[in-house]
Amino acid sequence: MKASEILKPLGVFAVVIAVVLAGTALVGTLAGSGSAGPADGEEIEGQSPGQFAPENVLATSAPEDGEISIDSSGESKRILVDSGHSNRYSRSDLAPLVEALAQAGHEVDFTPSTPGDGGGFGETSYNATLRHYDAVLIVQPTASFSDGEIAGLSAYADGGGRIAVLAEPPQLSVGSGLSAQVTQIRFGAQDLVGEFGLRMGGEGLYNIEDGGNDNNYESIIASPDGSSALTEGVSNVTFDSAGYVVQTGDDSQVHMRALSGTRTLERRQASRYPVAAQSGNLVMVADTSFLKSSELYDLDNEQFAGNLLEFLVSGDKDEGVPQGSDGNGGFGNGGGDSGGGDGDTTPITPTP
């Protein structure tokens, strides 16, 4: 093949490349003659609304820091955690609270999860069990309390014992298998808190307004209603599974309310719903999620949790309260001695 036959096609190809490059440079020059184009994410009329700009797309969560603080200068107290009413919580959820109480010099016991399992927290020995503790923590019971248990706890509170009840709104539970059934799980201590002029509302809460939730419309935010020991140092608390407290008596006091714009999930009614209230020596909180490790250090949750523990350990219960027969499987000989928890509860050893 002659050299001219080889060079001729190469020459044509080089001309084509030169034309393409020249055209690209001309377009760039013409585009640059006007104002510079908007940067990525910058709002353009008819396009890219501000809420889709990069700095606004990523949702921000509440900061997670802090620690649970309990005054360790007071008298050592014994706290009983109820596990005998089909309570829906795991002990790992309560581990930070147990550790904080232990570090402050207090003792925590869990009741057997099965009624009659070694005696303990059943109706026949309920009063005898309570006499050995200064406070009781009841987390989302789904089984009801008997009349005898309610009477025992009422007398317990009248005698200076402290009670904290944490509740959740009704929830649906789906079983497993091909014939799975959908059942509704309800708070089981309505009759108990009713003795103190309180009850749990029938719906959960949500808030879709800016600043009214923590990165999830059902993670509502609540703030103090007035000043109290329970809300000292607290500005905002986030609740992931909140319901609301209904006052049925005149002696209760609301300590925390959901922010404005909060609504009920079914009726969509907006209000500043009460989420924490106190009646005498009983405190009721319409949420349990704030105790979980994943939520405990959001906003002021850890301060609120610390205040709740302070409430439990700051009472002054009378000896021998509540009165009643020791029954079968009660602690010791049924006296007022606060020592010994021999066999009926499971003590928790905190991590050093």
Secondary structure by P-SEA (a helix, b strand, c coil): ccaaaaaaaaaaaaaaaaaaaaaaaaaaaaaaccccccccccccccccccccccccccccccbbbbbbbbbccccbbbbbbbcccccccccccaaaaaaaaaaabbbbbbcccccccccccccccaaaaaaaccbbbbccccccccaaaaaaaaaaaaabbbbbbbbbcbbbbbbcccbbbbbbbcccaaaaaaaaccccccbbbbbcccccccccccbbbbbbcccccccccccbbbbcbbbbbbbccccccccccccccbbbcccccccccccccccccbbbbccccccccccccccaaaaaaaaaaaaaacccccccccccccccccccccccccccccccbbbbbccc
